[in-house]
Amino acid sequence: MSELIVSGGPVFDGAELRDADAVGVRDGVIVAVGSRSDVRGALPHAEEVDAAGGLISPSFADAHVHLGLVALEGLDCSLDDAGSEQGCLDRVRAHAAALDDPAAWVRGGGWRAEWFAGGTPSRAALDAVVPDRPVLLLDSDRHGGWANSRAFALAGIDRTTADPPDGRIVRDADGAPQGTLREGAVDLVGRIAPQPAAAELAPGIRRAADHLLSLGITGWQEAALASFGSIPDFTDAYHAALAAGLRGRPTGAVWVPRDLTVDGVADFVSAVRERAQRGEAAGFATRTAKLMLDGIVESKTAALRDGYADGSTGLRYFDDDLVRAVIAQLNAAHIPVHVHAIGDAAVTQALDAFAAAGPAPSGVRNHIAHLQVVNPADVPRFAATGTTVNAQALWACRSDVMRTVTEPLLGPERSSWQFPFGSLWRSGAALAMGSDWPVSAPDPWQAIAVAVTRREAGQPDAEPLGADEALPLAVALAAYSRGSHTLIGDGTAGRLVVGAAADIAVADRDPFRTDVTEIAQTTTAWTVVAGEVVAGSAAGAAGTAASARACPACE
């Protein structure tokens, strides 16, 4: 029998602050919450660790993350902090030179549109540094790609190649591929690129999971499981990582393929159910389906009802009949649906389908992630349809890209519709949160700080993005802990109450006693999973090794 007391800090139970300063654990389950003296009395022989005044809360859960991509990019050329076109080219040149196989593909990702003239990197620039082997590099949002002439030639793409239904080939004046690929067009090159084996990816997934643990995250949902474009299916890599000792509570969402038809929905649902059964046996629950409805605003691929200035309306990957059929049949099979929707037209399409399907069965929690542009008329429909808000709150601020790219594309009215988390909460919608790592940073405290201030973390004097949409600290913290654990099906994790799973995060301070502009300075000091201290400054005191702060999968 193992016993542990976490004491010496205020206790947030997943909903509110308690009149308590200690939590007692026996065999991975919380058995006491109260004063230090009372909890010590209940567990007189327990090992005790001191929170030193830091907030004791349920652990976080990341409801939308891509550890597989983190692991993949650990094998490839990372451009996340290259900073400029020249920085990207220098890294690509060095990476290519270091590869043992002179014919090997150069793969990687992380470039940002603002580093390039017109936001579209060219194949000519890549040809100048790697002329003799294929190159394919995903952008920072993983919604676009950059390829060289060799890759286009191997894929058979030239001026006569038509755009796929779900993507666009950016072209030179003569119609030849310019080098940049949008959305599904990346697949035209990615499908011929070799994929790493599960055994190569598993160590990176384990290291990425340890990084999440160091941030207080003990559960997460891998947001897209399937082989599409240049992305492999990470399911087998997760199974290998779990067999090798991955810690935490991972779950996954199975990708709805873009070529699915209404006639094929029943077979797809059966396949998801079979995958879920296999996943449960391996300790990797994949009982959710991922339905991606549109792209992103910055590449004008997000689906907007009233379109962009050039007359385009973005991309809609599925028609209404298919969306309604797949949601209805998945829910009938007790499978929740995790929707990607950025533009207001995509949000409306998802809500229409959830409404048409009727109330979901007990325990089935449908959710929409991202929710960048939401028509105010749709805000009350989340509570009405039982649809959970899966917020990536770190984006809800007036960053450089927001000011210079996004807002000009949306215009003033639709810019004011962005990330309406406060309105959604006040309307009664359930809230959860996630990071979309590696698209953005995975630290929950940074996202919570933005949710509360609507300013970039560390920029207390910046103009907020819709100050009325800010969330109270307790609401944002509950969303990233109890809300996200509930959404991904983590059982009793996400609460500090008797009988709950003992997954606990201890902060380095009490953010409820600081100014809201200082919340971004909060960090996770240490983390408990099922009653075991697994990461942070208290891990040594509890007899286990601390986890590194930096993400070694990216080194």
BABA-917516 format. One record per residue (C-alpha): residue number from 1; residue in three letters; y, z, x. Coordinates in steps of 0.2 Angstrom, whole numbers, plus 5000, padded with zeros to 4 digits. Example, Ala and Ser with C-alpha at 12.3 -4.5 7.8 and 13.67 -1.06 7.14 Angstrom:
! BABA-917516
TORVEX  seq  type    py    pz    px
TORVEX    1   ALA  4978  5039  5062
TORVEX    2   SER  4995  5036  5068
! end
This chain:
! BABA-917516
TORVEX  seq  type    py    pz    px
TORVEX    1   MET  5000  5000  5000
TORVEX    2   SER  5017  4995  5007
TORVEX    3   GLU  5033  5004  5002
TORVEX    4   LEU  5051  5000  5006
TORVEX    5   ILE  5068  5007  5001
TORVEX    6   VAL  5084  4996  5003
TORVEX    7   SER  5099  5008  5002
TORVEX    8   GLY  5117  5011  5006
TORVEX    9   GLY  5126  4998  4996
TORVEX   10   PRO  5132  4993  4979
TORVEX   11   VAL  5118  4985  4968
TORVEX   12   PHE  5121  4969  4958
TORVEX   13   ASP  5105  4967  4947
TORVEX   14   GLY  5107  4949  4943
TORVEX   15   ALA  5119  4952  4928
TORVEX   16   GLU  5131  4966  4933
TORVEX   17   LEU  5135  4980  4945
TORVEX   18   ARG  5124  4995  4943
TORVEX   19   ASP  5128  5013  4945
TORVEX   20   ALA  5116  5013  4960
TORVEX   21   ASP  5115  5012  4978
TORVEX   22   ALA  5096  5010  4982
TORVEX   23   VAL  5081  4999  4977
TORVEX   24   GLY  5063  5005  4979
TORVEX   25   VAL  5049  4993  4982
TORVEX   26   ARG  5030  4995  4981
TORVEX   27   ASP  5018  4981  4985
TORVEX   28   GLY  5031  4968  4983
TORVEX   29   VAL  5037  4974  4966
TORVEX   30   ILE  5053  4984  4962
TORVEX   31   VAL  5048  5002  4956
TORVEX   32   ALA  5065  5011  4956
TORVEX   33   VAL  5083  5007  4955
TORVEX   34   GLY  5096  5021  4956
TORVEX   35   SER  5104  5033  4968
TORVEX   36   ARG  5097  5035  4986
TORVEX   37   SER  5091  5052  4983
TORVEX   38   ASP  5082  5048  4967
TORVEX   39   VAL  5074  5033  4975
TORVEX   40   ARG  5069  5043  4990
TORVEX   41   GLY  5061  5055  4978
TORVEX   42   ALA  5051  5042  4970
TORVEX   43   LEU  5045  5034  4986
TORVEX   44   PRO  5045  5049  4999
TORVEX   45   HIS  5035  5040  5012
TORVEX   46   ALA  5043  5023  5011
TORVEX   47   GLU  5051  5014  5026
TORVEX   48   GLU  5070  5013  5023
TORVEX   49   VAL  5083  5001  5029
TORVEX   50   ASP  5102  5003  5027
TORVEX   51   ALA  5113  4990  5019
TORVEX   52   ALA  5128  4998  5028
TORVEX   53   GLY  5139  4995  5013
TORVEX   54   GLY  5134  4977  5010
TORVEX   55   LEU  5130  4971  4992
TORVEX   56   ILE  5112  4973  4987
TORVEX   57   SER  5108  4958  4975
TORVEX   58   PRO  5093  4948  4970
TORVEX   59   SER  5089  4934  4982
TORVEX   60   PHE  5097  4917  4979
TORVEX   61   ALA  5087  4902  4973
TORVEX   62   ASP  5093  4884  4977
TORVEX   63   ALA  5090  4874  4961
TORVEX   64   HIS  5093  4857  4970
TORVEX   65   VAL  5089  4854  4988
TORVEX   66   HIS  5080  4842  5000
TORVEX   67   LEU  5071  4851  5014
TORVEX   68   GLY  5061  4835  5016
TORVEX   69   LEU  5077  4825  5021
TORVEX   70   VAL  5082  4839  5033
TORVEX   71   ALA  5065  4838  5041
TORVEX   72   LEU  5065  4819  5041
TORVEX   73   GLU  5082  4819  5049
TORVEX   74   GLY  5076  4831  5062
TORVEX   75   LEU  5065  4817  5068
TORVEX   76   ASP  5079  4804  5067
TORVEX   77   CYS  5097  4801  5072
TORVEX   78   SER  5108  4813  5064
TORVEX   79   LEU  5126  4807  5061
TORVEX   80   ASP  5132  4822  5050
TORVEX   81   ASP  5145  4827  5062
TORVEX   82   ALA  5148  4811  5072
TORVEX   83   GLY  5166  4811  5065
TORVEX   84   SER  5170  4793  5067
TORVEX   85   GLU  5164  4775  5068
TORVEX   86   GLN  5163  4776  5087
TORVEX   87   GLY  5154  4793  5086
TORVEX   88   CYS  5141  4785  5075
TORVEX   89   LEU  5139  4770  5087
TORVEX   90   ASP  5138  4781  5102
TORVEX   91   ARG  5124  4792  5094
TORVEX   92   VAL  5114  4777  5088
TORVEX   93   ARG  5115  4769  5105
TORVEX   94   ALA  5109  4785  5114
TORVEX   95   HIS  5095  4788  5101
TORVEX   96   ALA  5089  4770  5103
TORVEX   97   ALA  5088  4771  5121
TORVEX   98   ALA  5078  4787  5121
TORVEX   99   LEU  5064  4780  5110
TORVEX  100   ASP  5048  4776  5119
TORVEX  101   ASP  5043  4761  5109
TORVEX  102   PRO  5055  4747  5112
TORVEX  103   ALA  5051  4740  5095
TORVEX  104   ALA  5053  4756  5085
TORVEX  105   TRP  5065  4757  5071
TORVEX  106   VAL  5081  4767  5073
TORVEX  107   ARG  5082  4778  5058
TORVEX  108   GLY  5095  4792  5053
TORVEX  109   GLY  5108  4797  5042
TORVEX  110   GLY  5124  4807  5038
TORVEX  111   TRP  5138  4794  5041
TORVEX  112   ARG  5154  4795  5029
TORVEX  113   ALA  5163  4781  5021
TORVEX  114   GLU  5180  4788  5027
TORVEX  115   TRP  5175  4785  5045
TORVEX  116   PHE  5175  4766  5042
TORVEX  117   ALA  5188  4753  5037
TORVEX  118   GLY  5186  4750  5018
TORVEX  119   GLY  5172  4763  5018
TORVEX  120   THR  5159  4750  5023
TORVEX  121   PRO  5151  4750  5040
TORVEX  122   SER  5146  4733  5046
TORVEX  123   ARG  5130  4726  5053
TORVEX  124   ALA  5141  4718  5067
TORVEX  125   ALA  5145  4735  5074
TORVEX  126   LEU  5127  4740  5074
TORVEX  127   ASP  5122  4724  5082
TORVEX  128   ALA  5134  4727  5097
TORVEX  129   VAL  5124  4743  5101
TORVEX  130   VAL  5107  4739  5095
TORVEX  131   PRO  5104  4720  5094
TORVEX  132   ASP  5085  4719  5097
TORVEX  133   ARG  5077  4732  5085
TORVEX  134   PRO  5080  4736  5067
TORVEX  135   VAL  5092  4750  5062
TORVEX  136   LEU  5093  4759  5045
TORVEX  137   LEU  5105  4774  5043
TORVEX  138   LEU  5108  4783  5026
TORVEX  139   ASP  5125  4789  5022
TORVEX  140   SER  5130  4807  5020
TORVEX  141   ASP  5127  4807  5001
TORVEX  142   ARG  5110  4798  5004
TORVEX  143   HIS  5116  4785  4990
TORVEX  144   GLY  5119  4771  5003
TORVEX  145   GLY  5113  4763  5019
TORVEX  146   TRP  5119  4754  5034
TORVEX  147   ALA  5108  4741  5043
TORVEX  148   ASN  5109  4729  5057
TORVEX  149   SER  5105  4710  5057
TORVEX  150   ARG  5088  4713  5064
TORVEX  151   ALA  5084  4725  5049
TORVEX  152   PHE  5091  4712  5037
TORVEX  153   ALA  5081  4698  5044
TORVEX  154   LEU  5064  4708  5044
TORVEX  155   ALA  5068  4712  5025
TORVEX  156   GLY  5072  4694  5022
TORVEX  157   ILE  5089  4698  5015
TORVEX  158   ASP  5102  4684  5017
TORVEX  159   ARG  5116  4676  5006
TORVEX  160   THR  5104  4670  4994
TORVEX  161   THR  5097  4687  4990
TORVEX  162   ALA  5101  4694  4973
TORVEX  163   ASP  5107  4712  4970
TORVEX  164   PRO  5094  4723  4963
TORVEX  165   PRO  5097  4729  4946
TORVEX  166   ASP  5100  4747  4952
TORVEX  167   GLY  5110  4743  4968
TORVEX  168   ARG  5122  4732  4977
TORVEX  169   ILE  5123  4722  4993
TORVEX  170   VAL  5140  4723  5001
TORVEX  171   ARG  5144  4705  5006
TORVEX  172   ASP  5155  4696  5018
TORVEX  173   ALA  5167  4682  5011
TORVEX  174   ASP  5153  4669  5013
TORVEX  175   GLY  5140  4680  5003
TORVEX  176   ALA  5130  4686  5019
TORVEX  177   PRO  5125  4704  5019
TORVEX  178   GLN  5140  4714  5027
TORVEX  179   GLY  5129  4729  5033
TORVEX  180   THR  5132  4741  5019
TORVEX  181   LEU  5120  4744  5005
TORVEX  182   ARG  5123  4754  4989
TORVEX  183   GLU  5110  4764  4979
TORVEX  184   GLY  5094  4754  4975
TORVEX  185   ALA  5099  4740  4988
TORVEX  186   VAL  5094  4752  5002
TORVEX  187   ASP  5076  4750  4996
TORVEX  188   LEU  5076  4732  5000
TORVEX  189   VAL  5076  4737  5019
TORVEX  190   GLY  5069  4754  5017
TORVEX  191   ARG  5052  4748  5009
TORVEX  192   ILE  5048  4739  5025
TORVEX  193   ALA  5052  4753  5037
TORVEX  194   PRO  5038  4764  5043
TORVEX  195   GLN  5036  4782  5036
TORVEX  196   PRO  5032  4797  5046
TORVEX  197   ALA  5016  4806  5043
TORVEX  198   ALA  5015  4823  5033
TORVEX  199   ALA  5010  4832  5049
TORVEX  200   GLU  5026  4826  5058
TORVEX  201   LEU  5037  4832  5044
TORVEX  202   ALA  5028  4849  5040
TORVEX  203   PRO  5036  4859  5055
TORVEX  204   GLY  5053  4853  5050
TORVEX  205   ILE  5051  4859  5032
TORVEX  206   ARG  5045  4876  5039
TORVEX  207   ARG  5060  4877  5050
TORVEX  208   ALA  5072  4872  5036
TORVEX  209   ALA  5064  4885  5024
TORVEX  210   ASP  5067  4898  5037
TORVEX  211   HIS  5085  4893  5038
TORVEX  212   LEU  5086  4895  5019
TORVEX  213   LEU  5078  4913  5021
TORVEX  214   SER  5092  4917  5033
TORVEX  215   LEU  5104  4913  5020
TORVEX  216   GLY  5096  4924  5007
TORVEX  217   ILE  5087  4910  4998
TORVEX  218   THR  5069  4914  4994
TORVEX  219   GLY  5066  4900  4981
TORVEX  220   TRP  5071  4882  4979
TORVEX  221   GLN  5067  4866  4970
TORVEX  222   GLU  5064  4850  4981
TORVEX  223   ALA  5074  4838  4970
TORVEX  224   ALA  5064  4822  4972
TORVEX  225   LEU  5046  4820  4976
TORVEX  226   ALA  5040  4802  4977
TORVEX  227   SER  5041  4787  4990
TORVEX  228   PHE  5056  4777  4986
TORVEX  229   GLY  5067  4766  4997
TORVEX  230   SER  5067  4774  5015
TORVEX  231   ILE  5062  4791  5008
TORVEX  232   PRO  5044  4796  5009
TORVEX  233   ASP  5035  4808  4997
TORVEX  234   PHE  5036  4825  5004
TORVEX  235   THR  5022  4833  4994
TORVEX  236   ASP  5008  4832  5007
TORVEX  237   ALA  5021  4838  5020
TORVEX  238   TYR  5024  4853  5009
TORVEX  239   HIS  5006  4856  5007
TORVEX  240   ALA  5004  4856  5026
TORVEX  241   ALA  5019  4867  5029
TORVEX  242   LEU  5012  4880  5016
TORVEX  243   ALA  4995  4880  5025
TORVEX  244   ALA  5004  4883  5041
TORVEX  245   GLY  5013  4898  5035
TORVEX  246   LEU  5029  4892  5026
TORVEX  247   ARG  5037  4907  5018
TORVEX  248   GLY  5047  4908  5002
TORVEX  249   ARG  5044  4901  4984
TORVEX  250   PRO  5045  4882  4984
TORVEX  251   THR  5045  4871  4969
TORVEX  252   GLY  5047  4852  4967
TORVEX  253   ALA  5053  4839  4955
TORVEX  254   VAL  5043  4823  4953
TORVEX  255   TRP  5054  4807  4954
TORVEX  256   VAL  5054  4796  4939
TORVEX  257   PRO  5052  4778  4946
TORVEX  258   ARG  5066  4766  4943
TORVEX  259   ASP  5054  4752  4937
TORVEX  260   LEU  5046  4763  4923
TORVEX  261   THR  5045  4755  4906
TORVEX  262   VAL  5044  4763  4889
TORVEX  263   ASP  5026  4757  4888
TORVEX  264   GLY  5022  4766  4904
TORVEX  265   VAL  5029  4783  4900
TORVEX  266   ALA  5013  4791  4893
TORVEX  267   ASP  5004  4786  4910
TORVEX  268   PHE  5018  4793  4920
TORVEX  269   VAL  5018  4810  4910
TORVEX  270   SER  4999  4811  4913
TORVEX  271   ALA  5002  4808  4932
TORVEX  272   VAL  5015  4822  4933
TORVEX  273   ARG  5003  4834  4924
TORVEX  274   GLU  4989  4830  4936
TORVEX  275   ARG  5001  4832  4951
TORVEX  276   ALA  5007  4849  4944
TORVEX  277   GLN  4989  4855  4943
TORVEX  278   ARG  4986  4850  4961
TORVEX  279   GLY  5002  4858  4967
TORVEX  280   GLU  4998  4874  4959
TORVEX  281   ALA  4982  4875  4968
TORVEX  282   ALA  4991  4872  4985
TORVEX  283   GLY  5005  4885  4981
TORVEX  284   PHE  5018  4871  4978
TORVEX  285   ALA  5023  4870  4959
TORVEX  286   THR  5028  4853  4954
TORVEX  287   ARG  5030  4855  4936
TORVEX  288   THR  5047  4847  4934
TORVEX  289   ALA  5052  4828  4933
TORVEX  290   LYS  5068  4821  4941
TORVEX  291   LEU  5077  4808  4932
TORVEX  292   MET  5092  4800  4941
TORVEX  293   LEU  5104  4791  4929
TORVEX  294   ASP  5118  4785  4940
TORVEX  295   GLY  5126  4785  4957
TORVEX  296   ILE  5142  4792  4964
TORVEX  297   VAL  5160  4790  4961
TORVEX  298   GLU  5165  4786  4979
TORVEX  299   SER  5155  4770  4979
TORVEX  300   LYS  5159  4766  4961
TORVEX  301   THR  5141  4768  4956
TORVEX  302   ALA  5143  4783  4945
TORVEX  303   ALA  5142  4778  4927
TORVEX  304   LEU  5159  4780  4919
TORVEX  305   ARG  5162  4776  4901
TORVEX  306   ASP  5179  4768  4903
TORVEX  307   GLY  5175  4761  4920
TORVEX  308   TYR  5185  4758  4937
TORVEX  309   ALA  5201  4749  4940
TORVEX  310   ASP  5191  4733  4945
TORVEX  311   GLY  5182  4732  4929
TORVEX  312   SER  5166  4739  4934
TORVEX  313   THR  5158  4754  4925
TORVEX  314   GLY  5145  4759  4938
TORVEX  315   LEU  5127  4759  4938
TORVEX  316   ARG  5115  4765  4924
TORVEX  317   TYR  5097  4765  4930
TORVEX  318   PHE  5089  4767  4913
TORVEX  319   ASP  5092  4761  4896
TORVEX  320   ASP  5094  4773  4882
TORVEX  321   ASP  5077  4770  4874
TORVEX  322   LEU  5068  4774  4891
TORVEX  323   VAL  5078  4790  4894
TORVEX  324   ARG  5074  4796  4876
TORVEX  325   ALA  5056  4792  4878
TORVEX  326   VAL  5053  4799  4895
TORVEX  327   ILE  5062  4816  4890
TORVEX  328   ALA  5054  4818  4874
TORVEX  329   GLN  5036  4815  4881
TORVEX  330   LEU  5039  4825  4896
TORVEX  331   ASN  5045  4840  4885
TORVEX  332   ALA  5031  4838  4873
TORVEX  333   ALA  5019  4840  4888
TORVEX  334   HIS  5029  4856  4893
TORVEX  335   ILE  5037  4847  4908
TORVEX  336   PRO  5056  4851  4911
TORVEX  337   VAL  5067  4837  4916
TORVEX  338   HIS  5080  4838  4930
TORVEX  339   VAL  5093  4825  4928
TORVEX  340   HIS  5105  4818  4941
TORVEX  341   ALA  5122  4814  4932
TORVEX  342   ILE  5138  4811  4940
TORVEX  343   GLY  5148  4801  4928
TORVEX  344   ASP  5153  4805  4911
TORVEX  345   ALA  5143  4791  4903
TORVEX  346   ALA  5127  4797  4912
TORVEX  347   VAL  5131  4815  4906
TORVEX  348   THR  5132  4809  4888
TORVEX  349   GLN  5116  4798  4890
TORVEX  350   ALA  5107  4814  4895
TORVEX  351   LEU  5113  4825  4882
TORVEX  352   ASP  5110  4812  4869
TORVEX  353   ALA  5092  4811  4874
TORVEX  354   PHE  5090  4830  4875
TORVEX  355   ALA  5097  4831  4857
TORVEX  356   ALA  5086  4817  4851
TORVEX  357   ALA  5070  4826  4858
TORVEX  358   GLY  5075  4842  4849
TORVEX  359   PRO  5072  4860  4855
TORVEX  360   ALA  5062  4861  4870
TORVEX  361   PRO  5046  4871  4870
TORVEX  362   SER  5047  4889  4876
TORVEX  363   GLY  5049  4890  4895
TORVEX  364   VAL  5054  4872  4897
TORVEX  365   ARG  5072  4872  4904
TORVEX  366   ASN  5080  4855  4905
TORVEX  367   HIS  5095  4854  4916
TORVEX  368   ILE  5108  4842  4922
TORVEX  369   ALA  5113  4843  4941
TORVEX  370   HIS  5130  4838  4948
TORVEX  371   LEU  5140  4836  4933
TORVEX  372   GLN  5156  4829  4942
TORVEX  373   VAL  5164  4820  4927
TORVEX  374   VAL  5161  4828  4910
TORVEX  375   ASN  5170  4822  4894
TORVEX  376   PRO  5177  4838  4886
TORVEX  377   ALA  5168  4833  4870
TORVEX  378   ASP  5151  4835  4879
TORVEX  379   VAL  5155  4853  4885
TORVEX  380   PRO  5148  4862  4869
TORVEX  381   ARG  5133  4851  4869
TORVEX  382   PHE  5125  4860  4883
TORVEX  383   ALA  5123  4876  4874
TORVEX  384   ALA  5119  4867  4858
TORVEX  385   THR  5104  4857  4866
TORVEX  386   GLY  5098  4872  4878
TORVEX  387   THR  5103  4861  4893
TORVEX  388   THR  5106  4872  4909
TORVEX  389   VAL  5120  4868  4920
TORVEX  390   ASN  5114  4865  4938
TORVEX  391   ALA  5130  4866  4948
TORVEX  392   GLN  5133  4861  4966
TORVEX  393   ALA  5149  4871  4966
TORVEX  394   LEU  5154  4868  4984
TORVEX  395   TRP  5160  4851  4978
TORVEX  396   ALA  5172  4858  4965
TORVEX  397   CYS  5188  4858  4976
TORVEX  398   ARG  5202  4846  4982
TORVEX  399   SER  5194  4841  4999
TORVEX  400   ASP  5201  4826  5009
TORVEX  401   VAL  5188  4815  5001
TORVEX  402   MET  5193  4821  4983
TORVEX  403   ARG  5211  4818  4986
TORVEX  404   THR  5211  4802  4995
TORVEX  405   VAL  5196  4793  4987
TORVEX  406   THR  5189  4801  4972
TORVEX  407   GLU  5205  4806  4962
TORVEX  408   PRO  5212  4788  4964
TORVEX  409   LEU  5196  4781  4957
TORVEX  410   LEU  5196  4792  4942
TORVEX  411   GLY  5214  4794  4938
TORVEX  412   PRO  5223  4809  4932
TORVEX  413   GLU  5214  4812  4916
TORVEX  414   ARG  5196  4810  4922
TORVEX  415   SER  5200  4820  4938
TORVEX  416   SER  5204  4835  4927
TORVEX  417   TRP  5187  4833  4919
TORVEX  418   GLN  5178  4837  4935
TORVEX  419   PHE  5165  4851  4937
TORVEX  420   PRO  5171  4860  4921
TORVEX  421   PHE  5160  4876  4926
TORVEX  422   GLY  5172  4888  4918
TORVEX  423   SER  5172  4878  4901
TORVEX  424   LEU  5154  4876  4901
TORVEX  425   TRP  5151  4895  4904
TORVEX  426   ARG  5163  4900  4890
TORVEX  427   SER  5155  4888  4878
TORVEX  428   GLY  5138  4898  4881
TORVEX  429   ALA  5129  4886  4893
TORVEX  430   ALA  5116  4893  4905
TORVEX  431   LEU  5121  4892  4923
TORVEX  432   ALA  5111  4889  4939
TORVEX  433   MET  5117  4883  4956
TORVEX  434   GLY  5110  4873  4971
TORVEX  435   SER  5117  4865  4986
TORVEX  436   ASP  5110  4847  4988
TORVEX  437   TRP  5107  4851  5006
TORVEX  438   PRO  5108  4841  5018
TORVEX  439   VAL  5121  4832  5007
TORVEX  440   SER  5132  4848  5008
TORVEX  441   ALA  5130  4865  5017
TORVEX  442   PRO  5116  4877  5009
TORVEX  443   ASP  5125  4894  5011
TORVEX  444   PRO  5126  4901  4994
TORVEX  445   TRP  5141  4912  4998
TORVEX  446   GLN  5152  4897  5002
TORVEX  447   ALA  5148  4888  4986
TORVEX  448   ILE  5151  4904  4976
TORVEX  449   ALA  5168  4906  4985
TORVEX  450   VAL  5173  4888  4979
TORVEX  451   ALA  5166  4892  4961
TORVEX  452   VAL  5177  4907  4960
TORVEX  453   THR  5193  4900  4968
TORVEX  454   ARG  5191  4881  4966
TORVEX  455   ARG  5197  4879  4984
TORVEX  456   GLU  5188  4873  4999
TORVEX  457   ALA  5180  4888  5008
TORVEX  458   GLY  5192  4895  5021
TORVEX  459   GLN  5208  4886  5013
TORVEX  460   PRO  5215  4900  5003
TORVEX  461   ASP  5232  4891  5001
TORVEX  462   ALA  5225  4875  4996
TORVEX  463   GLU  5229  4867  4978
TORVEX  464   PRO  5214  4872  4967
TORVEX  465   LEU  5204  4859  4958
TORVEX  466   GLY  5207  4864  4940
TORVEX  467   ALA  5210  4883  4942
TORVEX  468   ASP  5205  4885  4923
TORVEX  469   GLU  5187  4880  4928
TORVEX  470   ALA  5185  4895  4940
TORVEX  471   LEU  5171  4907  4937
TORVEX  472   PRO  5171  4926  4939
TORVEX  473   LEU  5162  4932  4954
TORVEX  474   ALA  5148  4941  4944
TORVEX  475   VAL  5145  4925  4934
TORVEX  476   ALA  5144  4914  4949
TORVEX  477   LEU  5133  4926  4958
TORVEX  478   ALA  5121  4928  4943
TORVEX  479   ALA  5120  4909  4942
TORVEX  480   TYR  5115  4907  4960
TORVEX  481   SER  5102  4921  4959
TORVEX  482   ARG  5095  4925  4942
TORVEX  483   GLY  5100  4909  4934
TORVEX  484   SER  5092  4898  4947
TORVEX  485   HIS  5076  4908  4949
TORVEX  486   THR  5074  4907  4930
TORVEX  487   LEU  5077  4888  4930
TORVEX  488   ILE  5064  4884  4943
TORVEX  489   GLY  5051  4896  4936
TORVEX  490   ASP  5051  4909  4949
TORVEX  491   GLY  5043  4922  4937
TORVEX  492   THR  5052  4939  4938
TORVEX  493   ALA  5062  4935  4954
TORVEX  494   GLY  5081  4935  4952
TORVEX  495   ARG  5083  4952  4945
TORVEX  496   LEU  5084  4970  4953
TORVEX  497   VAL  5075  4979  4939
TORVEX  498   VAL  5059  4989  4938
TORVEX  499   GLY  5044  4977  4937
TORVEX  500   ALA  5053  4962  4945
TORVEX  501   ALA  5048  4953  4961
TORVEX  502   ALA  5056  4962  4976
TORVEX  503   ASP  5066  4947  4982
TORVEX  504   ILE  5082  4954  4989
TORVEX  505   ALA  5097  4948  4998
TORVEX  506   VAL  5109  4960  5007
TORVEX  507   ALA  5127  4954  5011
TORVEX  508   ASP  5137  4959  5026
TORVEX  509   ARG  5150  4967  5014
TORVEX  510   ASP  5154  4970  4996
TORVEX  511   PRO  5163  4955  4990
TORVEX  512   PHE  5168  4964  4974
TORVEX  513   ARG  5179  4975  4984
TORVEX  514   THR  5188  4960  4993
TORVEX  515   ASP  5201  4948  4988
TORVEX  516   VAL  5193  4932  4980
TORVEX  517   THR  5201  4922  4995
TORVEX  518   GLU  5190  4932  5007
TORVEX  519   ILE  5173  4929  4997
TORVEX  520   ALA  5170  4914  5009
TORVEX  521   GLN  5169  4926  5024
TORVEX  522   THR  5153  4934  5016
TORVEX  523   THR  5137  4931  5024
TORVEX  524   THR  5119  4936  5021
TORVEX  525   ALA  5114  4950  5033
TORVEX  526   TRP  5096  4950  5029
TORVEX  527   THR  5083  4945  5016
TORVEX  528   VAL  5067  4952  5008
TORVEX  529   VAL  5053  4942  5000
TORVEX  530   ALA  5040  4951  4990
TORVEX  531   GLY  5045  4967  4998
TORVEX  532   GLU  5045  4961  5016
TORVEX  533   VAL  5060  4959  5027
TORVEX  534   VAL  5059  4942  5033
TORVEX  535   ALA  5076  4937  5040
TORVEX  536   GLY  5092  4944  5047
TORVEX  537   SER  5098  4960  5056
TORVEX  538   ALA  5086  4972  5047
TORVEX  539   ALA  5071  4962  5051
TORVEX  540   GLY  5068  4971  5067
TORVEX  541   ALA  5070  4988  5059
TORVEX  542   ALA  5057  4983  5046
TORVEX  543   GLY  5045  4977  5060
TORVEX  544   THR  5046  4958  5057
TORVEX  545   ALA  5055  4944  5067
TORVEX  546   ALA  5072  4938  5062
TORVEX  547   SER  5075  4920  5058
TORVEX  548   ALA  5088  4910  5067
TORVEX  549   ARG  5105  4907  5059
TORVEX  550   ALA  5107  4888  5064
TORVEX  551   CYS  5095  4876  5056
TORVEX  552   PRO  5083  4871  5070
TORVEX  553   ALA  5076  4857  5060
TORVEX  554   CYS  5092  4848  5064
TORVEX  555   GLU  5092  4851  5083
! end
